[in-house]
């Protein structure tokens, strides 16, 4: 629900002094493949009762294709295991044609989630910054639009003349053209959320603090809204494992604007009844430089409702 993403500038790796901040050096071998499991669970309490509890498991695969200068090219794919996956819809009291368009767009969104993305990734931070095969993906999506649209038109019980069919096809294409940049950025953000700990400076056995900006992973739903926060990082080494424990201390007013006011709840939840904290613990294999796991804990209070979100990532 409140999974977030850090995007900010990082200086080069520095180890001139044990008191200077440094980063984990990304040293991924070309040809390496990894499987990623992400488990999200959310519990919502209303007063003293559990209002809702949900759990979602997502699987990804990635393969390192090449390294040129300080830029990796890799393949990243979301493995869709559930064909009946549901996507939130906000259209109410829709006409038959509007309902058909809505179902069509949801079907396209499901198909898009299983595409294979070729990312360019900065070796200094492990953050992806470009979808190299964006043109090919756009062409694939355009083909999907035709196939899915024809399927829905054939199944539709609504009589449509050619003019209306062309109008629907044009509207769907316009919608996909508008959403594609945000959809591409959302996939980049999903990757960066998993690997963001590489970009965090730390000082072994000491506390390091830095000002950052926090963005939502889902750019389709939340566009480029952001909130300022302070990042407090602690770290330690045991055997061949490096543990980085970082905490976000949010700017309360900006977080309130992002999570309450922008969702239309400003009149119902005063800022004094809002609070949010987030902590992430990541573990690295120092021999290979690969992150092995991370655990994110987000707690938010909004009036009489509290939200506890846990995201666990395991990389093998």
Order of alpha helices (4+ residues) and beta strands (2+ residues): beta-beta-beta-beta-alpha-beta-beta-alpha-alpha-beta-alpha-beta-beta-alpha-beta-beta-beta
